[in-house]
Amino acid sequence: MNFELSEDILEIKKTVRDFVYNEVDPYANQIEEDDEIPQFIIDKSKEMGLFGLSIPEEYGGLGVGMVGKCAIFEELGKTSNSYTTLIGGHGGIGTVGIVEMGNEEQKRKYLPKLASGEYIGAFVLTEPSAGSDAANLKTQAVRKGDKYILNGSKHYITNAPIASVFTVMAVTDPSKGAKGITSFIVEKDNPGLIIGKNEEKMGLRGVHSVELYFEDCEVDAKDILGEEGKGYVNALKILANGRAGLAARNLGSCERLLELTIDFAMERVQFGKPIFEQQIIQHYLAEMALEIETLRSFTYKVAWMVDQGQNVIKEAAMAKLLGSEVYGRVADKAVQIHGGLGYMKSYPIERFYRDARIARIYEGTSEIQKNIIASQLRKAYNAKNVNVPV
């Protein structure tokens, strides 16, 4: 395995790092207070090609591959997680489905505009009764001639208020369970698509999650993504593909927390010396650094496997699980070392701490990742013992 980055990726990584530290991070508290990402940051992100990371060059994207995308997401993770989620949600699960499963007509219609940021992509799976249990969808799509009529509701849909293109999962054959789910490309102007109110969240203020309602929403049959009945499989593939990128974003946040915490520990004087000199503080920092390096190694291993075309269902779940759990532990230690200051909204530690909590929930809870890992272990066992019932 070779995780060495190309000169082109290293140059992009440096440019993104400078952008994050000099142009995004100074506005992180404002994003939090206003619950809005300044338009100039979004516009600059478009100019830099950050909306086209997952999209092949032939369709106007950067086509950097998963290792390259993780290198860039790692830098983006070092600032406002709201901004990172906007870019990551679009460049991951918001566009990957069309890249991987779209036909040529769909790719040429949508990918250039998604790559430029003219269109924002959103992934639409979760419902009030179907989050972790993704096969329990209630939104239905009934065929009428050359159209499907969608009815139902979705919630917690990231980027929905600004999205132009939605990858939507709906039931086309209730009798088939998970095999009766189909993926659709739905545009924001489709009649019957209604965007609900912005949900107030504990963290990630600035990037918006809302409810979506489908009321006799008409979708052309040609806008099926992949094959009818393959929507559940598509959803799993889309989520698995995005999990290495999410782990990389968590990695960047952990690195930033460690950087801020070391700076604080060297400057904060108690009992006549910097608290960095206290052994317990050194142990906390060493534990943070160890977990970060473990996460880095595994994240880039999975990214490399994706680029090699390998099956990464198990490894992607591991990366997502590890990334979210490490982020939570690193954020907790950062607050503890900062003491009262780490609890204050005027300092970024408190914001990272709140934002870290959602990492163990969205795009598949930690518990679901463990289920996926265990199911893959069972499949591997059964493959070696063919007489064992599945």
Residue pairs with C-beta under 8 A, 6 or more apart in sequence:
1 301
1 304
2 304
3 67
3 300
3 301
3 303
3 304
5 13
5 67
5 68
5 71
6 68
9 64
9 67
9 68
9 71
9 72
12 62
12 64
12 68
12 71
12 72
13 71
13 72
13 74
13 75
15 48
16 48
16 50
16 72
16 75
16 76
17 75
17 78
19 44
19 48
20 75
20 76
20 78
20 79
21 78
21 79
23 41
23 44
24 41
24 79
24 80
24 83
25 78
25 79
25 80
27 38
27 41
27 80
28 79
28 80
28 83
28 348
28 351
29 345
29 346
29 348
29 351
30 38
31 37
31 38
31 80
31 82
31 83
31 205
31 206
32 80
32 82
32 205
32 206
32 345
32 351
33 205
34 206
35 198
35 205
35 206
35 208
36 206
37 80
37 82
37 83
37 86
37 206
37 207
41 83
42 86
42 117
45 51
45 87
45 117
46 116
46 117
49 61
49 62
49 115
50 72
50 76
50 87
50 91
50 117
51 87
51 90
51 91
51 114
51 115
51 116
51 117
51 120
52 60
52 61
52 62
52 63
52 91
52 114
52 115
52 116
52 117
53 61
53 62
53 64
53 68
53 69
53 72
53 91
54 61
54 69
54 91
54 92
54 95
54 96
54 99
55 61
55 62
55 63
55 95
55 99
55 111
55 114
55 115
56 63
56 99
56 111
57 63
59 107
59 108
59 111
59 112
59 115
60 111
60 112
60 115
60 116
61 111
61 114
61 115
62 68
62 115
64 72
65 307
66 241
66 244
66 245
66 303
66 304
66 306
66 307
67 300
67 303
67 304
67 307
69 91
69 245
69 248
69 303
70 244
70 245
70 247
70 248
70 299
70 300
70 303
71 248
73 84
73 88
73 245
73 248
73 249
73 252
74 248
74 249
74 251
74 252
74 255
75 252
76 83
76 84
76 87
76 88
76 249
76 252
77 84
77 248
77 249
77 250
77 251
77 252
77 253
77 254
77 255
77 256
78 252
78 253
78 255
78 256
79 256
80 206
80 351
81 203
81 204
81 249
81 253
81 351
81 352
81 355
82 204
82 205
82 206
82 207
82 355
83 206
83 207
84 249
84 252
84 253
85 158
85 204
85 207
85 249
86 159
86 206
86 207
88 242
88 245
88 246
88 249
89 121
89 122
89 123
89 158
89 159
89 207
90 114
90 120
90 121
90 122
90 159
91 245
92 241
92 242
92 245
92 246
93 123
93 167
93 238
93 239
93 241
93 242
93 363
94 114
94 120
94 121
94 122
94 123
94 159
94 163
94 165
94 167
95 111
95 114
95 121
96 238
96 241
96 242
97 123
97 167
97 183
97 225
97 234
97 238
98 106
98 107
98 110
98 111
98 114
98 121
98 165
98 167
98 185
98 225
99 107
99 111
100 237
100 238
100 241
101 183
101 225
101 226
101 234
101 237
102 110
102 111
102 185
102 225
102 226
105 222
106 185
106 223
106 225
110 119
110 165
110 185
113 119
113 164
114 120
114 121
114 165
118 164
119 163
119 164
119 165
120 159
120 162
120 163
120 164
120 165
121 159
121 163
121 164
121 165
121 166
121 167
122 157
122 158
122 159
122 160
122 163
122 165
122 166
122 167
123 157
123 158
123 166
123 167
123 238
124 154
124 157
124 160
124 166
124 167
124 168
124 169
124 186
124 212
125 134
125 137
125 154
125 169
125 235
126 154
126 155
126 156
126 157
127 136
127 137
127 138
127 139
127 152
127 153
127 154
127 155
128 153
128 155
129 136
129 138
130 136
130 137
130 138
131 156
132 364
132 365
132 367
132 368
134 169
134 232
134 235
134 236
135 177
135 178
135 181
135 232
137 152
137 169
137 170
137 171
137 181
138 152
138 153
138 171
139 150
139 151
139 152
139 153
139 154
139 168
139 169
139 170
139 171
139 214
140 150
140 151
140 152
140 170
140 171
140 172
140 174
141 148
141 149
141 150
141 170
141 171
141 172
141 182
141 184
141 219
142 148
142 149
142 151
142 172
143 149
143 172
143 221
146 220
146 221
146 222
147 218
147 219
147 220
147 221
148 170
148 172
148 184
148 218
148 219
148 220
148 221
148 224
149 192
149 216
149 217
149 218
149 219
150 168
150 170
150 184
150 186
150 192
150 214
150 216
150 217
150 218
150 219
151 214
151 215
151 216
151 217
152 170
152 213
152 214
153 211
153 212
153 213
153 214
154 168
154 211
154 212
154 214
155 196
155 199
155 209
155 210
155 211
155 212
156 199
156 209
156 362
157 166
157 209
157 210
157 211
157 212
158 207
158 208
158 209
158 362
159 207
159 208
160 166
160 195
160 208
160 209
160 210
160 212
161 195
161 198
161 208
161 210
162 208
163 188
164 187
164 188
165 185
165 186
165 187
165 188
166 185
166 186
166 187
166 188
166 193
166 212
167 183
167 184
167 185
167 225
167 238
168 183
168 184
168 185
168 186
168 214
168 219
169 181
169 182
169 183
169 184
169 231
169 232
169 234
169 235
170 181
170 182
170 184
170 214
170 231
171 180
171 181
171 182
172 180
172 181
172 182
172 228
172 229
172 231
173 179
173 180
173 229
174 180
176 229
178 232
179 229
179 232
180 229
181 229
181 231
181 232
181 235
182 224
182 227
182 228
182 229
182 230
182 231
183 224
183 225
183 226
183 230
183 231
183 234
183 235
184 219
184 223
184 224
184 225
185 219
185 223
185 224
185 225
186 193
186 217
186 219
186 223
188 195
190 217
190 218
190 219
191 216
191 217
191 218
192 214
192 215
192 216
192 217
192 218
193 212
193 213
193 214
193 217
194 212
194 213
194 214
194 215
195 210
195 211
195 212
196 210
196 211
196 212
196 213
197 210
197 211
198 208
198 209
198 210
199 208
199 209
199 210
199 211
201 209
201 358
202 354
202 357
202 358
203 351
203 354
203 355
203 356
203 357
203 358
204 355
204 358
225 231
225 234
226 234
236 313
239 363
239 364
240 312
240 313
240 316
240 317
241 306
241 316
242 363
243 302
243 316
243 317
243 319
243 320
243 363
243 364
244 299
244 302
244 303
244 306
244 312
244 316
244 319
246 319
246 320
246 323
246 324
246 359
246 363
247 295
247 298
247 299
247 302
247 319
247 320
247 322
247 323
248 299
248 303
248 323
249 323
250 295
250 323
250 324
250 326
250 327
250 356
250 359
251 292
251 295
251 296
251 299
251 323
253 327
253 331
253 352
253 355
253 356
254 288
254 291
254 292
254 295
254 326
254 327
254 330
254 331
255 292
256 348
256 352
257 288
257 330
257 331
257 334
257 349
257 352
258 285
258 288
258 289
258 292
258 330
258 334
260 334
260 348
260 349
261 285
261 288
261 333
261 334
261 337
261 338
261 349
262 276
262 285
264 337
264 338
264 341
265 274
265 275
265 276
265 281
265 285
265 337
266 274
266 276
267 274
268 274
268 275
269 275
270 278
275 281
275 337
276 282
276 285
281 337
284 333
284 336
284 337
285 337
287 333
288 329
288 330
288 333
288 334
291 326
291 329
291 330
292 326
292 330
294 322
294 326
295 322
295 323
295 326
298 318
298 319
298 322
299 319
299 322
299 323
301 315
302 312
302 315
302 316
302 318
302 319
305 312
305 315
306 312
306 316
313 372
313 376
314 372
314 373
314 376
314 377
317 364
317 369
317 370
317 372
317 373
317 376
318 369
318 373
320 363
320 364
320 369
321 366
321 369
321 370
321 373
323 359
324 356
324 359
324 360
324 366
325 360
325 366
327 356
327 359
328 356
328 357
328 359
328 360
330 356
331 349
331 352
331 353
331 356
332 353
334 342
334 349
334 352
334 353
335 342
335 343
335 349
335 350
335 353
336 342
338 347
338 349
341 347
341 349
342 349
342 350
342 353
343 350
344 350
345 351
360 366
364 372
378 390
379 390
381 388
382 388
382 390
